């Protein structure tokens, strides 16, 4: 089993998205020592968990917005 530091993964994604060319290549993973099938599988696992977390958060925020609208309408 391999370990990918979540903070390092966040930093890589952020930097490539906002400050890079938007494409993470194998050579970028090699620089971090993450260019193995096991590392890539772990990265994918963590990304899927992040997506699930943010999907849940987005739904919660939508629910809060709807609740706020309902309160405003009942006043």
DRENTORKOL-3810 file (N, C-alpha, C; in nm, 4 decimals):
REM DRENTORKOL-3810
@n.u->0.0844; n.v->-0.1180; n.w->0.0000; ca.u->0.0000; ca.v->0.0000; ca.w->0.0000; c.u->0.0892; c.v->0.1246; c.w->0.0000
@n.u->0.0504; n.v->0.2227; n.w->-0.0747; ca.u->0.1268; ca.v->0.3465; ca.w->-0.0836; c.u->0.0509; c.v->0.4587; c.w->-0.0142
@n.u->0.1236; n.v->0.5633; n.w->0.0181; ca.u->0.0622; ca.v->0.6787; ca.w->0.0830; c.u->0.0867; c.v->0.8021; c.w->-0.0022
@n.u->-0.0190; n.v->0.8754; n.w->-0.0254; ca.u->-0.0115; ca.v->1.0052; ca.w->-0.0914; c.u->-0.0586; c.v->1.1078; c.w->0.0105
@n.u->0.0273; n.v->1.2005; n.w->0.0432; ca.u->-0.0100; ca.v->1.3064; ca.w->0.1377; c.u->-0.1209; c.v->1.3895; c.w->0.0748
@n.u->-0.2382; n.v->1.3965; n.w->0.1387; ca.u->-0.3491; ca.v->1.4731; ca.w->0.0816; c.u->-0.3145; c.v->1.6191; c.w->0.0564
@n.u->-0.2328; n.v->1.6775; n.w->0.1428; ca.u->-0.1936; ca.v->1.8180; ca.w->0.1236; c.u->-0.1081; c.v->1.8330; c.w->-0.0024
@n.u->-0.0191; n.v->1.7383; n.w->-0.0257; ca.u->0.0653; ca.v->1.7428; ca.w->-0.1452; c.u->-0.0187; c.v->1.7235; c.w->-0.2712
@n.u->-0.1185; n.v->1.6374; n.w->-0.2635; ca.u->-0.2076; ca.v->1.6156; ca.w->-0.3771; c.u->-0.2893; c.v->1.7415; c.w->-0.4052
@n.u->-0.3415; n.v->1.8035; n.w->-0.3000; ca.u->-0.4147; ca.v->1.9294; ca.w->-0.3162; c.u->-0.3265; c.v->2.0365; c.w->-0.3791
@n.u->-0.2044; n.v->2.0466; n.w->-0.3288; ca.u->-0.1114; ca.v->2.1478; ca.w->-0.3805; c.u->-0.0825; c.v->2.1254; c.w->-0.5293
@n.u->-0.0588; n.v->1.9996; n.w->-0.5657; ca.u->-0.0314; ca.v->1.9693; ca.w->-0.7057; c.u->-0.1511; c.v->2.0065; c.w->-0.7927
@n.u->-0.2691; n.v->1.9657; n.w->-0.7520; ca.u->-0.3887; ca.v->1.9941; ca.w->-0.8311; c.u->-0.4120; c.v->2.1446; c.w->-0.8418
@n.u->-0.3986; n.v->2.2140; n.w->-0.7319; ca.u->-0.4189; ca.v->2.3595; ca.w->-0.7304; c.u->-0.3192; c.v->2.4281; c.w->-0.8224
@n.u->-0.1929; n.v->2.3931; n.w->-0.8076; ca.u->-0.0893; ca.v->2.4578; ca.w->-0.8881; c.u->-0.1078; c.v->2.4328; c.w->-1.0372
@n.u->-0.1426; n.v->2.3118; n.w->-1.0743; ca.u->-0.1623; ca.v->2.2840; ca.w->-1.2161; c.u->-0.2884; c.v->2.3505; c.w->-1.2688
@n.u->-0.3907; n.v->2.3576; n.w->-1.1848; ca.u->-0.5158; ca.v->2.4172; ca.w->-1.2298; c.u->-0.5043; c.v->2.5687; c.w->-1.2436
@n.u->-0.4438; n.v->2.6324; n.w->-1.1452; ca.u->-0.4404; ca.v->2.7786; ca.w->-1.1436; c.u->-0.3107; c.v->2.8400; c.w->-1.1947
@n.u->-0.2015; n.v->2.7653; n.w->-1.1904; ca.u->-0.0726; ca.v->2.8242; ca.w->-1.2258; c.u->0.0037; c.v->2.7462; c.w->-1.3315
@n.u->-0.0506; n.v->2.6364; n.w->-1.3773; ca.u->0.0202; ca.v->2.5534; ca.w->-1.4744; c.u->-0.0515; c.v->2.5499; c.w->-1.6060
@n.u->-0.0243; n.v->2.4434; n.w->-1.6780; ca.u->-0.0873; ca.v->2.4290; ca.w->-1.8103; c.u->-0.2100; c.v->2.3384; c.w->-1.8049
@n.u->-0.2617; n.v->2.3143; n.w->-1.6852; ca.u->-0.3845; ca.v->2.2355; ca.w->-1.6612; c.u->-0.3675; c.v->2.0861; c.w->-1.6841
@n.u->-0.2497; n.v->2.0401; n.w->-1.7227; ca.u->-0.2300; ca.v->1.8992; ca.w->-1.7521; c.u->-0.1191; c.v->1.8423; c.w->-1.6652
@n.u->-0.1531; n.v->1.7445; n.w->-1.5850; ca.u->-0.0544; ca.v->1.6744; ca.w->-1.5046; c.u->-0.0080; c.v->1.5546; c.w->-1.5861
@n.u->0.1206; n.v->1.5486; n.w->-1.6095; ca.u->0.1783; ca.v->1.4431; ca.w->-1.6926; c.u->0.2547; c.v->1.3437; c.w->-1.6059
@n.u->0.2888; n.v->1.2327; n.w->-1.6660; ca.u->0.3637; ca.v->1.1295; ca.w->-1.5953; c.u->0.4936; c.v->1.1858; c.w->-1.5386
@n.u->0.5596; n.v->1.2723; n.w->-1.6130; ca.u->0.6859; ca.v->1.3299; ca.w->-1.5628; c.u->0.6626; c.v->1.4125; c.w->-1.4366
@n.u->0.5466; n.v->1.4739; n.w->-1.4243; ca.u->0.5141; ca.v->1.5480; ca.w->-1.3023; c.u->0.4974; c.v->1.4543; c.w->-1.1838
@n.u->0.4361; n.v->1.3399; n.w->-1.2095; ca.u->0.4218; ca.v->1.2395; ca.w->-1.1036; c.u->0.5576; c.v->1.1802; c.w->-1.0674
@n.u->0.6426; n.v->1.1609; n.w->-1.1679; ca.u->0.7772; ca.v->1.1079; ca.w->-1.1428; c.u->0.8557; c.v->1.1994; c.w->-1.0499
@n.u->0.8419; n.v->1.3295; n.w->-1.0670; ca.u->0.9127; ca.v->1.4253; ca.w->-0.9823; c.u->0.8746; c.v->1.4101; c.w->-0.8359
@n.u->0.7534; n.v->1.3638; n.w->-0.8115; ca.u->0.7048; ca.v->1.3461; ca.w->-0.6744; c.u->0.7187; c.v->1.2029; c.w->-0.6250
@n.u->0.7704; n.v->1.1167; n.w->-0.7108; ca.u->0.7826; ca.v->0.9758; ca.w->-0.6733; c.u->0.6501; c.v->0.9019; c.w->-0.6789
@n.u->0.5567; n.v->0.9531; n.w->-0.7584; ca.u->0.4223; ca.v->0.8957; ca.w->-0.7665; c.u->0.3942; c.v->0.8284; c.w->-0.9008
@n.u->0.4936; n.v->0.7880; n.w->-0.9725; ca.u->0.4730; ca.v->0.7353; ca.w->-1.1076; c.u->0.4690; c.v->0.5829; c.w->-1.1098
@n.u->0.3929; n.v->0.5257; n.w->-1.0185; ca.u->0.3707; ca.v->0.3808; ca.w->-1.0209; c.u->0.2204; c.v->0.3561; c.w->-1.0302
@n.u->0.1849; n.v->0.2366; n.w->-1.0696; ca.u->0.0426; ca.v->0.2022; ca.w->-1.0776; c.u->-0.0237; c.v->0.2157; c.w->-0.9409
@n.u->0.0490; n.v->0.1767; n.w->-0.8375; ca.u->-0.0064; ca.v->0.1828; ca.w->-0.7026; c.u->-0.0303; c.v->0.3282; c.w->-0.6591
@n.u->0.0653; n.v->0.4148; n.w->-0.6879; ca.u->0.0485; ca.v->0.5559; ca.w->-0.6530; c.u->-0.0672; c.v->0.6174; c.w->-0.7314
@n.u->-0.0733; n.v->0.5891; n.w->-0.8583; ca.u->-0.1797; ca.v->0.6460; ca.w->-0.9412; c.u->-0.3161; c.v->0.5950; c.w->-0.8950
@n.u->-0.3240; n.v->0.4674; n.w->-0.8583; ca.u->-0.4500; ca.v->0.4133; ca.w->-0.8066; c.u->-0.4897; c.v->0.4845; c.w->-0.6775
@n.u->-0.3922; n.v->0.5123; n.w->-0.5904; ca.u->-0.4211; ca.v->0.5837; ca.w->-0.4658; c.u->-0.4638; c.v->0.7272; c.w->-0.4934
@n.u->-0.3990; n.v->0.7920; n.w->-0.5891; ca.u->-0.4389; ca.v->0.9280; ca.w->-0.6266; c.u->-0.5835; c.v->0.9275; c.w->-0.6752
@n.u->-0.6166; n.v->0.8327; n.w->-0.7599; ca.u->-0.7532; ca.v->0.8246; ca.w->-0.8121; c.u->-0.8529; c.v->0.8000; c.w->-0.6991
@n.u->-0.8161; n.v->0.7149; n.w->-0.6045; ca.u->-0.9022; ca.v->0.6862; ca.w->-0.4893; c.u->-0.9272; c.v->0.8141; c.w->-0.4088
@n.u->-0.8203; n.v->0.8904; n.w->-0.3834; ca.u->-0.8357; ca.v->1.0133; ca.w->-0.3061; c.u->-0.9189; c.v->1.1164; c.w->-0.3821
@n.u->-0.8972; n.v->1.1276; n.w->-0.5112; ca.u->-0.9747; ca.v->1.2234; ca.w->-0.5906; c.u->-1.1224; c.v->1.1860; c.w->-0.5883
@n.u->-1.1540; n.v->1.0593; n.w->-0.6021; ca.u->-1.2940; ca.v->1.0158; ca.w->-0.5952; c.u->-1.3553; c.v->1.0491; c.w->-0.4593
@n.u->-1.2775; n.v->1.0336; n.w->-0.3527; ca.u->-1.3269; ca.v->1.0687; ca.w->-0.2189; c.u->-1.3507; c.v->1.2190; c.w->-0.2083
@n.u->-1.2591; n.v->1.2997; n.w->-0.2648; ca.u->-1.2781; ca.v->1.4449; ca.w->-0.2645; c.u->-1.4037; c.v->1.4831; c.w->-0.3408
@n.u->-1.4231; n.v->1.4238; n.w->-0.4563; ca.u->-1.5414; ca.v->1.4553; ca.w->-0.5371; c.u->-1.6680; c.v->1.4236; c.w->-0.4587
@n.u->-1.6697; n.v->1.3094; n.w->-0.3940; ca.u->-1.7856; ca.v->1.2712; ca.w->-0.3135; c.u->-1.8081; c.v->1.3707; c.w->-0.2003
@n.u->-1.6984; n.v->1.4095; n.w->-0.1339; ca.u->-1.7095; ca.v->1.5056; ca.w->-0.0241; c.u->-1.7660; c.v->1.6380; c.w->-0.0738
@n.u->-1.7144; n.v->1.6888; n.w->-0.1860; ca.u->-1.7596; ca.v->1.8172; ca.w->-0.2377; c.u->-1.9009; c.v->1.8089; c.w->-0.2945
@n.u->-1.9378; n.v->1.6947; n.w->-0.3524; ca.u->-2.0767; ca.v->1.6776; ca.w->-0.3966; c.u->-2.1720; c.v->1.6856; c.w->-0.2781
@n.u->-2.1365; n.v->1.6171; n.w->-0.1687; ca.u->-2.2193; ca.v->1.6224; ca.w->-0.0477; c.u->-2.2262; c.v->1.7644; c.w->0.0072
@n.u->-2.1125; n.v->1.8323; n.w->0.0086; ca.u->-2.1085; ca.v->1.9698; ca.w->0.0585; c.u->-2.1938; c.v->2.0612; c.w->-0.0275
@n.u->-2.1839; n.v->2.0457; n.w->-0.1579; ca.u->-2.2638; ca.v->2.1278; ca.w->-0.2486; c.u->-2.4129; c.v->2.1058; c.w->-0.2250
@n.u->-2.4540; n.v->1.9812; n.w->-0.2065; ca.u->-2.5953; ca.v->1.9522; ca.w->-0.1800; c.u->-2.6385; c.v->2.0148; c.w->-0.0475
@n.u->-2.5519; n.v->2.0083; n.w->0.0548; ca.u->-2.5837; ca.v->2.0701; ca.w->0.1841; c.u->-2.6005; c.v->2.2205; c.w->0.1703
@n.u->-2.5149; n.v->2.2835; n.w->0.0923; ca.u->-2.5236; ca.v->2.4281; ca.w->0.0719; c.u->-2.6502; c.v->2.4638; c.w->-0.0057
@n.u->-2.6858; n.v->2.3829; n.w->-0.1049; ca.u->-2.8124; ca.v->2.4049; ca.w->-0.1766; c.u->-2.9302; c.v->2.3940; c.w->-0.0792
@n.u->-2.9264; n.v->2.2944; n.w->0.0075; ca.u->-3.0334; ca.v->2.2775; ca.w->0.1061; c.u->-3.0408; c.v->2.3984; c.w->0.1998
@n.u->-2.9251; n.v->2.4484; n.w->0.2424; ca.u->-2.9222; ca.v->2.5657; ca.w->0.3296; c.u->-2.9790; c.v->2.6879; c.w->0.2575
@n.u->-2.9455; n.v->2.7031; n.w->0.1303; ca.u->-2.9992; ca.v->2.8146; ca.w->0.0523; c.u->-3.1506; c.v->2.8031; c.w->0.0402
@n.u->-3.2005; n.v->2.6837; n.w->0.0141; ca.u->-3.3452; ca.v->2.6634; ca.w->0.0062; c.u->-3.4127; c.v->2.6925; c.w->0.1390
@n.u->-3.3484; n.v->2.6517; n.w->0.2481; ca.u->-3.4036; ca.v->2.6800; ca.w->0.3812; c.u->-3.4073; c.v->2.8310; c.w->0.4062
@n.u->-3.3033; n.v->2.9000; n.w->0.3674; ca.u->-3.2998; ca.v->3.0456; ca.w->0.3823; c.u->-3.4107; c.v->3.1113; c.w->0.3012
@n.u->-3.4311; n.v->3.0663; n.w->0.1799; ca.u->-3.5390; ca.v->3.1202; ca.w->0.0961; c.u->-3.6751; c.v->3.0954; c.w->0.1593
@n.u->-3.6929; n.v->2.9732; n.w->0.2131; ca.u->-3.8197; ca.v->2.9417; ca.w->0.2791; c.u->-3.8433; c.v->3.0326; c.w->0.3984
@n.u->-3.7400; n.v->3.0588; n.w->0.4768; ca.u->-3.7529; ca.v->3.1491; ca.w->0.5922; c.u->-3.7899; c.v->3.2893; c.w->0.5481
@n.u->-3.7242; n.v->3.3364; n.w->0.4428; ca.u->-3.7535; ca.v->3.4716; ca.w->0.3932; c.u->-3.8967; c.v->3.4827; c.w->0.3426
@n.u->-3.9457; n.v->3.3773; n.w->0.2798; ca.u->-4.0821; ca.v->3.3798; ca.w->0.2274; c.u->-4.1844; c.v->3.3740; c.w->0.3398
@n.u->-4.1513; n.v->3.3098; n.w->0.4520; ca.u->-4.2472; ca.v->3.2979; ca.w->0.5597; c.u->-4.2505; c.v->3.4207; c.w->0.6510
@n.u->-4.1571; n.v->3.5104; n.w->0.6323; ca.u->-4.1534; ca.v->3.6304; ca.w->0.7173; c.u->-4.2464; c.v->3.7367; c.w->0.6667
END
